[in-house]
């Protein structure tokens, strides 16, 4: 892996993980629906001008019923569930639960007939990513008090 690839990988990891921490902080002061509405508004305010600039917004408007269904099933529904869950669980566990999506996607895709999802490289990536999340969550949950300094997580 080149330095540039490693940098991009780390950047995606940080950008992917930050929302869960921010949701955990936000649900202390705002109801989950308000947090989801805020996330959606921020995303829309960034993506709609880009779509308009690239002249792709009209297609989204014409297919509104499909876009709305997708938004409900892939964004609003899961975000409400995750944000509500973060009132009771920590953000690491929420991230761990979300990380099961590729596992279920692989199983469902395979059941629908696409067996290319069982390639070694794909399964290896899913397993390594999931083990990494488990390790991060466990290290955070099991702070060692015998160490004379505070762990950063």
Secondary structure, DSSP 8 states (H G I E B T S, - for coil): --HHHHHHHHHHHHHHHHHHHHHHHHTTTS-HHHHHHHHHHHHHHHHHHHHHHTT-HHHHHHTHHHHHHHHIIIIIHHHHHHHHHTTTS-HHHHHHHHTTHHHHHHHHHHHTT-GGGG-HHHHHHHHHHHHHHHHHHHHHHS--SSSSS----
